[in-house]
Amino acid sequence: MEKDLRIKSHVFSDDARKAPNRAMLRAVGFSDDDFRKPMIGIASTWSEVTPCNIHIDKLAVKAKEGARAAGGAPLIFNTITVSDGISMGTDGMRYSLPSRDLIADSIETVVQGESLDGFVAIGGCDKNMPGCMMAIARMDLPSVFVYGGTIKPGKLDDKDIDIVSAFEGVGQYNKGAIGDEQLHKIECHACPGSGSCGGMYTANTMASAIEALGMSLPGSSSHPAETDEKREDCYKAGEVVYQMLEQDIRPRQILTKEAFENAITVVMALGGSTNAVLHLMAIAHAAEVDLTLDDFNTIQEKVPHLADLKPSGKYVMQDLFEAGGVPAVMKLLLKEGMMHGNCLTVTGKTIEENLMDFPDLKPGQKVIRPAEQPFRKDGPLVVLKGNLAPDGAVAKVSGLKVKTMTGPAKVFNDEESASKAVMSDEIVAGDVLVIRYEGPKGGPGMPEMLSLSAILVGKGLGESVALLTDGRFSGGSHGLVIGHIAPEAQVGGPIALIKDGDLITVDSEQRLISVALSEEELVARRQNWTPPPLPKRGALAKYARLVSCSSKGAVTDHFEGKTVHEPVHS
């Protein structure tokens, strides 16, 4: 007798009372045979608002084909996306991080509401990936994540460019280094087609991390968007979900503490985005795995930075793909004893078993350095603490020559006013630029500040001005930037009490971020501080009242003493 793989869709069994349920599904194409198959969802983030996701409708169809060929009854459904690159520098950026949790909530809502047995989730832009993974981890149903893939590099004057080139071009234009015509050329050539931003920015960082977690197919994170390999990834993902149902493999068997350590290891070696810290903690929270900021520093001490990838390096994700891809990097790290090879993956095999099917890095490639010749002997993502950030802050120090800096604070309560000050040359070398009330609650939404960090780089101030915020930075940001300062200003964190001229020290080697004020002075200032008002209606108002501290992943279901989601079992 054929094994019954249905976990939840037994509600559409032969019971006469279920005739109305079955009638609705017949209208979307189900037959009698389909009611005896597991129902497999395809969570698509297709949208025309961003090149990262514009091709995902076709990828969802491939995943559906794979699930049907394997023996499932698949259904495609959609969720939202916000384009970080388009919303950057606007009020729209405040909706970016909240979209992550909305994506997770919406996938959970459809999968649970429609009684699906498992699903494939396909993501493109930055928040799609952790949003999909948070849903996967919460529900613990057989699931596979597929990355929509990286964009091809743009070409201008025989050089590779990308979206960050356009942001930095604004700073060069403001400085007078380029004119209108050159800036327009950069704009027109930076994004040549479908796919997510090409450097080791947040999308490619999280795709690589999810492959290291074991939740996507081996090799899939580095396959570019517009390739046969990417379409095959999606077809195979549909097949693999069915196989996970057969073998009863659940995400929480894969998402162990060791798996998260593997993900952090890969992020460090590749020089990934600071957002990986926030997102991996959020995924771990959903999986009920104890992951803290201290875990990142523990691994940072052990793992070298090996990748010459943008934003601080030369190459893009497509170059890494051509050099051997993420599996080749993982093989190198495994040989060096830096990864847990025995971790389970969606294939039913371990990390080590999967990597046996892949070649090493190609001879002569220049994207990944040998382990004995790293850019840094330790990782480039550093968690800082001190009296300015008692609960932590995150810095990305790849490519930086400056290890420590002390300077006077120039304080702004929003990004817009800080940007105007930079563009009008009010910020000079040696300044510590502080932007506050941009945290998860205070933003609300913890906006990224790629526009401002890129302008500083374009103006030649990337290493002579420190930029500090309780908000976030894009994976495309580089320079002396420190984000995620916690507690944030909105809840009375020390960053709320800083005044112009206060001396601030940032020391990446000592992992220190401090202000030259006594505890008594901070207490006195706090007595005269009141928080600014929050929105009273709408999505951001709800988000501000639910969201946790960035040091806990900025999640919206962190309720002390309560388990919000128990695993869903048959």
Secondary structure, 3 states (H helix, E strand, C coil): CCCCCCCCHHHHCCCHHHHHHHHHHHCCCCCCHHHHCCEEEEEECCCCCCCCCCCHHHHHHHHHHHHHHHCCEEEEEECCCCCHHHHCCCHHHHHHHHHHHHHHHHHHHHHHHCCCCEEEEEECCCCHHHHHHHHHHHHCCCEEEEECCECCCEEECCEEECHHHHHHHHHHHHHCCCCHHHHHHHHHHCCCCCCECCCCCHHHHHHHHHHHHCCCCCCHHHCCCCCHHHHHHHHHHHHHHHHHHHHCCCHHHHCCHHHHHHHHHHHHHHCCCCHHHHHHHHHHHHHCCCCCHHHHHHHHCCCCECECECCCCCECHHHHHHHCHHHHHHHHHHHCCCCCCCCECCCCCEHHHHHCCCCCCCCCCCCECCCCCCCECCCCEEEEEECCEEEEEEEECCCCCCCEEEEEEEEECCHHHHHHHHHCCCCCCCCEEEECCCCCCCCCCCCECHHHHHHHHHCCCCCCCEEEECCECCCCCCCCEEEEEECCHHHCCHHHHCCCCCEEEEECCCCEEEECCCHHHHHHHHHCCCCCCCCCCCHHHHHHHHCCCHHHCCCCCCCCCCCCCCCCCC
